[in-house]
Amino acid sequence: MADRLAERSAMRRHRSWRTALVVVLVLGLVGGAGWVVGWSDLLALDAEEVTVTGADVPVVDGERVHEIVLGAAGTPLLRLDTAGMAAEIRSLRGVKDVTLARSWPHGLGVVVVAREPVAAVPDGTDYVLLDDEGVRLGRRAGVPEGLPVVSVPLEKESARALQAALAVVAALPPGLSARVDQVSARTQDDVETVLRDGLSIRWGGADRLPLKVEVVRTLRAVGGDVAVIDVSSPELPVTR
């Protein structure tokens, strides 16, 4: 009986040592893997494996975008502050949004969504380019081809009228927006566009724009000698 008890005790000690050894080995492997992933250069960002798309447009400072991203070269991918990098890139002029995606083992993909100018607003001898949200995207000495001129002051007092005018311009389908020459708005409920052929379209406010656009397209398709289309009340459009 004593021999059997001693044998069982020895077996328990053996199992305890074996369990402890397994735990030590597992912890060592986990710690080693964590060091490789989070601290070593084996999975670090390689500048040559960074791809940036969407930043090669005039309204975006593409050079600065590259500087922000490449500044993290050599940092393990797991420790990249992609949220901080994205916030910094979004703060740049002309950037509407950006996404960053790790590409293991050494890459990073950056996709920039640039703001697009929809109108040019006179300001002194130059023109200020604005997107559909009224964000300023730069200045030009002349009006870029294809952009309408919005004759609404940039002052704070005209902010609502300007926003309504930009909303109308942004809602127009490509076939119609390409024909717009001038946009004006004395108030937010008095937006008017003049096409390159001289047709004047009075939109009223920026409400129910999809319906108003369809009414305008229908009336233009009917044809006839029309100089003015008024869809400020789209259910009762007026032409003359």
Phi and psi in degrees as a GROMACS rama.xvg file:
@    title "Ramachandran Plot"
@    xaxis  label "Phi"
@    yaxis  label "Psi"
@TYPE xy
-63.2871  -38.9786  ALA-2
-64.5596  -39.7906  ASP-3
-66.3881  -40.3771  ARG-4
-64.1217  -40.3324  LEU-5
-64.6751  -39.2624  ALA-6
-64.7864  -43.2409  GLU-7
-63.2117  -40.4549  ARG-8
-63.9265  -39.8983  SER-9
-65.411  -39.6845  ALA-10
-64.0342  -40.8545  MET-11
-63.3708  -42.2733  ARG-12
-63.6156  -38.0152  ARG-13
-64.6756  -42.9478  HIS-14
-64.9041  -38.0486  ARG-15
-63.8402  -44.5981  SER-16
-64.9727  -39.8118  TRP-17
-65.0828  -41.4692  ARG-18
-63.2495  -44.0663  THR-19
-61.9251  -39.9569  ALA-20
-63.8273  -42.2154  LEU-21
-62.9338  -43.3082  VAL-22
-61.5508  -42.9234  VAL-23
-62.9107  -42.8768  VAL-24
-64.3031  -43.0506  LEU-25
-63.1419  -45.6301  VAL-26
-61.4734  -38.3466  LEU-27
-64.5653  -41.9122  GLY-28
-65.5962  -43.4549  LEU-29
-63.6234  -44.8274  VAL-30
-63.1013  -40.4677  GLY-31
-65.4177  -42.166  GLY-32
-64.2499  -39.9523  ALA-33
-63.5092  -38.7561  GLY-34
-67.0846  -41.9717  TRP-35
-61.7295  -45.5825  VAL-36
-73.9968  -41.9132  VAL-37
-100.126  -15.2112  GLY-38
-133.19  -21.6523  TRP-39
-87.0297  171.395  SER-40
-86.1067  -1.56306  ASP-41
-65.2951  -30.3633  LEU-42
-123.746  39.0975  LEU-43
-89.4391  158.494  ALA-44
-68.7504  127.745  LEU-45
-102.977  124.188  ASP-46
-57.307  -30.6447  ALA-47
-75.8545  -11.1965  GLU-48
-110.382  22.23  GLU-49
-97.1591  128.907  VAL-50
-118.761  131.623  THR-51
-124.057  123.351  VAL-52
-124.548  149.414  THR-53
89.6297  -3.54729  GLY-54
-99.0486  -2.79454  ALA-55
-92.2448  51.6119  ASP-56
-126.474  154.221  VAL-57
-60.0508  -30.5744  PRO-58
-80.98  -7.56022  VAL-59
-113.647  137.567  VAL-60
-81.0272  83.3737  ASP-61
-61.7599  -33.618  GLY-62
-62.5551  -40.4552  GLU-63
-69.1429  -35.8136  ARG-64
-59.3531  -46.416  VAL-65
-63.1572  -39.0541  HIS-66
-60.866  -43.3344  GLU-67
-62.8127  -44.7067  ILE-68
-71.8905  -47.8241  VAL-69
-70.6736  -16.6117  LEU-70
-63.834  -17.4175  GLY-71
-95.9966  4.20751  ALA-72
-57.5556  136.468  ALA-73
94.7075  -11.8279  GLY-74
-84.2397  133.275  THR-75
-54.4204  137.574  PRO-76
-54.6852  -37.7454  LEU-77
-62.9407  -27.7217  LEU-78
-99.3124  5.10717  ARG-79
-63.5169  132.461  LEU-80
-87.1397  74.0307  ASP-81
-65.3601  -33.099  THR-82
-65.5412  -43.5718  ALA-83
-66.2363  -39.7016  GLY-84
-64.1191  -42.375  MET-85
-63.2734  -41.8178  ALA-86
-63.5895  -38.975  ALA-87
-68.0787  -39.1799  GLU-88
-69.1291  -39.6502  ILE-89
-63.0462  -24.5185  ARG-90
-77.6219  -9.11779  SER-91
-75.7297  149.326  LEU-92
-59.8363  134.243  ARG-93
87.0835  -5.13454  GLY-94
-96.1242  123.271  VAL-95
-92.3969  -39.462  LYS-96
-160.104  165.338  ASP-97
-154.723  145.653  VAL-98
-127.016  142.27  THR-99
-124.635  133.963  LEU-100
-134.654  126.789  ALA-101
-67.2516  141.81  ARG-102
-126.559  94.1923  SER-103
-64.4232  145.332  TRP-104
-95.4779  -11.7714  PRO-105
-134.962  4.1784  HIS-106
-106.664  168.227  GLY-107
-148.097  128.789  LEU-108
-104.224  129.883  GLY-109
-122.863  123.147  VAL-110
-118.668  115.414  VAL-111
-99.7523  132.299  VAL-112
-103.805  111.439  VAL-113
-86.241  149.07  ALA-114
-72.4946  143.775  ARG-115
-112.392  127.764  GLU-116
-66.4458  135.537  PRO-117
-115.945  -11.2769  VAL-118
-159.906  157.812  ALA-119
-117.64  129.873  ALA-120
-112.921  125.51  VAL-121
-60.4334  136.445  PRO-122
-148.363  95.2508  ASP-123
70.584  -127.86  GLY-124
-94.0623  -3.1236  THR-125
-110.134  -178.209  ASP-126
-128.286  134.214  TYR-127
-95.3713  128.249  VAL-128
-88.4004  131.481  LEU-129
-124.14  148.161  LEU-130
-92.9386  -174.434  ASP-131
-69.2879  -12.1322  ASP-132
-99.9699  4.00791  GLU-133
82.1772  11.7701  GLY-134
-78.0487  132.768  VAL-135
-77.9804  129.042  ARG-136
-112.711  7.00599  LEU-137
133.971  179.65  GLY-138
-123.799  149.122  ARG-139
-136.147  150.802  ARG-140
-73.6498  -26.4931  ALA-141
-133.071  176.725  GLY-142
-86.083  122.179  VAL-143
-59.7752  145.683  PRO-144
-60.0828  133.265  GLU-145
93.3667  -10.0598  GLY-146
-97.5281  135.657  LEU-147
-79.1522  156.536  PRO-148
-94.5948  123.911  VAL-149
-100.383  111.121  VAL-150
-88.9454  65.3258  SER-151
-129.62  129.231  VAL-152
-58.2837  150.481  PRO-153
-84.3738  -0.721395  LEU-154
-65.2401  157.771  GLU-155
-58.9922  -34.7456  LYS-156
-63.7778  -22.7559  GLU-157
-103.774  12.9695  SER-158
-59.4674  -42.9516  ALA-159
-68.9305  -41.0363  ARG-160
-64.1668  -41.102  ALA-161
-64.9103  -41.8651  LEU-162
-64.2781  -38.8235  GLN-163
-65.0309  -41.733  ALA-164
-62.7613  -42.4788  ALA-165
-66.5789  -36.8239  LEU-166
-63.0322  -40.1187  ALA-167
-64.6901  -46.7465  VAL-168
-59.9112  -43.5513  VAL-169
-67.7011  -25.4179  ALA-170
-84.2656  -11.5598  ALA-171
-73.2199  138.921  LEU-172
-67.2791  155.336  PRO-173
-53.2328  -39.7913  PRO-174
-63.3364  -27.9494  GLY-175
-93.4797  -40.9545  LEU-176
-63.2222  -31.8293  SER-177
-67.4459  -17.7618  ALA-178
-96.4419  -4.05815  ARG-179
-77.4134  130.074  VAL-180
-105.657  -47.9426  ASP-181
-131.194  145.353  GLN-182
-131.33  135.269  VAL-183
-137.243  158.742  SER-184
-161.849  108.808  ALA-185
-73.9285  -33.6039  ARG-186
-138.991  175.665  THR-187
-69.4287  -12.6677  GLN-188
-109.946  19.9326  ASP-189
-141.103  55.4984  ASP-190
-87.4633  133.131  VAL-191
-135.789  136.539  GLU-192
-117.129  145.816  THR-193
-119.204  122.367  VAL-194
-79.8515  166.908  LEU-195
-66.4831  -20.503  ARG-196
-89.7412  4.88254  ASP-197
96.2962  -8.78093  GLY-198
-67.9521  129.794  LEU-199
-101.729  129.997  SER-200
-118.489  119.637  ILE-201
-100.829  114.908  ARG-202
-94.5503  -17.5924  TRP-203
74.1962  -127.733  GLY-204
-91.6595  -174.336  GLY-205
-90.5602  14.2939  ALA-206
-84.6291  152.61  ASP-207
50.1307  40.4666  ARG-208
-62.465  -40.4326  LEU-209
-56.9055  -42.3062  PRO-210
-66.3725  -42.9973  LEU-211
-62.7903  -39.9579  LYS-212
-62.3659  -43.2167  VAL-213
-64.2367  -38.8068  GLU-214
-64.0115  -43.536  VAL-215
-61.8125  -44.4952  VAL-216
-62.4292  -39.681  ARG-217
-65.3225  -46.196  THR-218
-66.0723  -35.7881  LEU-219
-68.8142  -33.1134  ARG-220
-68.9392  -32.729  ALA-221
-63.8684  -33.9361  VAL-222
81.3354  -156.06  GLY-223
98.7173  169.149  GLY-224
-85.0524  86.8981  ASP-225
-119  130.879  VAL-226
-105.325  -25.3488  ALA-227
-137.703  134.469  VAL-228
-121.094  122.733  ILE-229
-113.015  110.931  ASP-230
-117.269  26.4746  VAL-231
-60.6493  -29.4704  SER-232
-118.074  90.315  SER-233
-61.1871  -24.1635  PRO-234
-72.2272  -22.5743  GLU-235
-131.2  66.9068  LEU-236
-67.9102  152.684  PRO-237
-126.316  135.714  VAL-238
-127.718  154.854  THR-239
